[in-house]
Amino acid sequence: MALGIDPLVDYAFKMLFGRTDHKMLTISLINTVLDGQPPVTDVTFLNTIQNKLSADDKYVILDVLAGSLVEQPARLHLDFRLRDLSSPRPLTEHLQIHFLQLNHLQVTADTLYNASSVERWCWFLRYAQELTTEQLTLLLPDKEFTEAAKVLEMIAQTPEQLQEYNARLKARRDEEARIILGRQQGLEIGEARGIEIGEARGIEIGKARGIEIGEARGIEIGEARGIRRGLLQGQILLLQQLLRLPVSTDEQLATFDLDQLNHMLTQMQQQLNHRDA
């Protein structure tokens, strides 16, 4: 039966790499990451909880929760140092930040034997929960991996530790669910806001376009009415002269609308027809 204990759950990780009785595992992992540098021979575990200085203070727990922090470069192991911008010279070798990006692990169980030490540790951290202690021992026979597998087996078989592990696993899953829910709510709010802004922008564009079309149509209609009015006034002036009637001025004709001008024109046409009959 598979161990079922994920080494990446903080409780299991601290049992592996945060205890004095398993410091060999911590030293092995550190030396694997610091490959090529002077080896670490001993480690001291400090208390990560800072006590309150006063009754109003809060407890401070130093810890790290890391997800996918660096998208590029897409490498398994990233090594960050303090250095001068104009040269590759580091300020000090005593401050280093290493990222192990398990999502970029390319090693499989078939290629594990020829993998580097850091790849083997990363493979253990990612897949140990899916295997039994015997399977892990066959795939990773080195003593540090055998001990690490026994630590996970101890968690799985000790009720108190398993209860603590499951509580931390539930807390992690609840946090992941909260993040997913928050992201989904953010998308929904963003979509609704986008629709609101889009509608407002559409109305604004529609009004502007409507005004533009309206102005163009108004000019077209106005020109047509102006031409029609000019023709009517010209015909009226001509008929007034033919009928020997007082000739209207432009100012006088401007006081009449098109219907009135049409009526005047019709009356004078009828008078002209009666006169010629």
LINDAWO-V683797 format. One record per pair of residues at least 6 apart in sequence whose C-alpha atoms are under 8 Angstrom apart, sorted by the first residue. I is the first residue (numbers start at 1). GAP is how many residues later the second one is. D is the distance in Angstrom with one decimal. If there is no record, write none. Layout:
i = [I & I]
gap = [GAP & GAP]
d = [D & D]
//
This chain:
i = [1 & 1 & 2 & 2 & 2 & 2 & 2 & 3 & 3 & 3 & 3 & 3 & 3 & 3 & 3 & 3 & 4 & 4 & 4 & 4 & 5 & 5 & 5 & 5 & 5 & 5 & 5 & 6 & 6 & 6 & 6 & 6 & 6 & 7 & 7 & 7 & 7 & 7 & 7 & 7 & 8 & 8 & 9 & 9 & 9 & 9 & 10 & 11 & 11 & 11 & 12 & 12 & 12 & 15 & 15 & 16 & 16 & 16 & 16 & 16 & 16 & 17 & 17 & 17 & 18 & 18 & 19 & 20 & 20 & 23 & 23 & 24 & 25 & 25 & 25 & 26 & 27 & 27 & 27 & 27 & 28 & 29 & 29 & 30 & 31 & 31 & 31 & 32 & 32 & 33 & 33 & 48 & 48 & 48 & 49 & 49 & 49 & 49 & 50 & 50 & 50 & 50 & 51 & 51 & 52 & 52 & 52 & 68 & 74 & 75 & 75 & 76 & 76 & 76 & 76 & 76 & 76 & 76 & 77 & 77 & 77 & 77 & 78 & 78 & 78 & 78 & 79 & 79 & 79 & 79 & 80 & 80 & 80 & 81 & 81 & 81 & 81 & 81 & 81 & 81 & 82 & 82 & 82 & 82 & 82 & 83 & 83 & 83 & 83 & 84 & 84 & 100 & 102 & 102 & 102 & 105 & 105 & 105 & 107 & 107 & 107 & 108 & 109 & 112 & 112 & 113 & 113 & 120 & 124 & 128 & 128 & 133 & 133 & 133 & 133 & 136 & 136 & 136 & 137 & 137 & 137 & 140 & 155 & 155 & 155 & 156 & 229 & 232 & 232 & 232 & 233 & 233 & 235 & 236 & 236 & 236 & 236 & 237 & 237 & 239 & 239 & 239 & 239 & 240 & 240 & 240 & 241 & 243 & 243 & 243 & 253]
gap = [130 & 131 & 127 & 128 & 129 & 130 & 131 & 125 & 126 & 127 & 128 & 129 & 130 & 149 & 150 & 153 & 125 & 126 & 127 & 152 & 7 & 123 & 124 & 147 & 148 & 150 & 151 & 6 & 119 & 120 & 121 & 122 & 123 & 6 & 9 & 118 & 119 & 121 & 122 & 145 & 117 & 118 & 156 & 159 & 160 & 163 & 158 & 153 & 154 & 157 & 140 & 143 & 153 & 7 & 136 & 6 & 9 & 10 & 132 & 135 & 136 & 6 & 8 & 9 & 8 & 27 & 26 & 24 & 25 & 19 & 20 & 120 & 119 & 122 & 123 & 17 & 13 & 14 & 15 & 16 & 116 & 89 & 92 & 10 & 6 & 8 & 9 & 85 & 86 & 65 & 85 & 13 & 14 & 15 & 10 & 11 & 12 & 13 & 9 & 10 & 11 & 12 & 8 & 9 & 6 & 7 & 8 & 33 & 30 & 26 & 29 & 23 & 24 & 25 & 26 & 27 & 28 & 29 & 21 & 22 & 23 & 24 & 20 & 21 & 22 & 23 & 17 & 18 & 19 & 20 & 16 & 17 & 18 & 9 & 10 & 11 & 12 & 14 & 15 & 16 & 8 & 9 & 10 & 13 & 14 & 6 & 7 & 8 & 9 & 6 & 7 & 22 & 20 & 21 & 24 & 14 & 17 & 18 & 8 & 12 & 16 & 15 & 30 & 8 & 27 & 26 & 27 & 20 & 21 & 8 & 21 & 13 & 16 & 17 & 20 & 9 & 10 & 13 & 8 & 9 & 12 & 6 & 6 & 7 & 10 & 6 & 29 & 29 & 30 & 33 & 20 & 28 & 30 & 25 & 28 & 29 & 32 & 10 & 11 & 26 & 29 & 30 & 33 & 6 & 7 & 28 & 6 & 25 & 28 & 29 & 8]
d = [7.5 & 5.9 & 6.5 & 5.3 & 4.5 & 4.4 & 7.7 & 7.4 & 5.2 & 6.5 & 6.0 & 5.3 & 7.0 & 7.0 & 6.2 & 6.7 & 4.4 & 6.1 & 7.7 & 7.5 & 7.4 & 7.5 & 4.7 & 6.1 & 7.9 & 7.6 & 6.7 & 7.0 & 7.5 & 7.7 & 8.0 & 6.9 & 4.9 & 5.2 & 7.8 & 5.5 & 7.5 & 7.2 & 7.2 & 7.5 & 6.5 & 7.5 & 7.6 & 7.0 & 6.1 & 7.7 & 7.1 & 7.4 & 5.7 & 6.5 & 7.1 & 7.6 & 6.8 & 7.9 & 7.3 & 6.5 & 6.8 & 7.5 & 6.4 & 6.6 & 8.0 & 6.7 & 6.1 & 4.8 & 7.3 & 6.9 & 7.2 & 7.7 & 7.0 & 7.9 & 7.0 & 7.2 & 5.8 & 7.8 & 7.1 & 7.8 & 6.3 & 6.9 & 6.8 & 6.9 & 7.2 & 7.8 & 7.2 & 7.3 & 8.0 & 5.7 & 6.2 & 5.9 & 5.5 & 7.5 & 6.1 & 5.5 & 5.1 & 7.4 & 6.9 & 5.7 & 4.5 & 6.5 & 6.1 & 5.1 & 6.3 & 8.0 & 5.9 & 7.2 & 5.9 & 5.7 & 8.0 & 7.4 & 6.5 & 7.0 & 6.0 & 7.8 & 5.6 & 4.8 & 6.3 & 7.6 & 5.1 & 5.8 & 7.0 & 5.7 & 4.8 & 6.3 & 5.6 & 5.0 & 6.6 & 7.9 & 7.1 & 6.1 & 4.7 & 6.7 & 5.8 & 5.1 & 6.2 & 6.5 & 8.0 & 7.9 & 7.6 & 6.7 & 5.1 & 6.7 & 5.6 & 5.6 & 6.9 & 7.3 & 7.6 & 5.7 & 4.0 & 5.1 & 7.9 & 6.7 & 7.0 & 7.5 & 6.3 & 8.0 & 7.0 & 7.2 & 7.4 & 7.4 & 6.9 & 6.9 & 7.1 & 7.8 & 7.4 & 6.6 & 7.4 & 7.5 & 8.0 & 7.9 & 7.9 & 7.1 & 7.6 & 7.9 & 5.7 & 7.0 & 7.1 & 7.7 & 7.4 & 7.0 & 7.2 & 5.7 & 7.8 & 7.3 & 5.3 & 5.4 & 7.6 & 5.5 & 6.6 & 6.6 & 7.0 & 7.3 & 7.0 & 7.3 & 7.2 & 8.0 & 7.4 & 5.6 & 7.7 & 6.2 & 6.9 & 8.0 & 6.5 & 7.4 & 7.8 & 6.6 & 5.8 & 7.5 & 6.7 & 7.9 & 7.9 & 6.8 & 7.8]
//
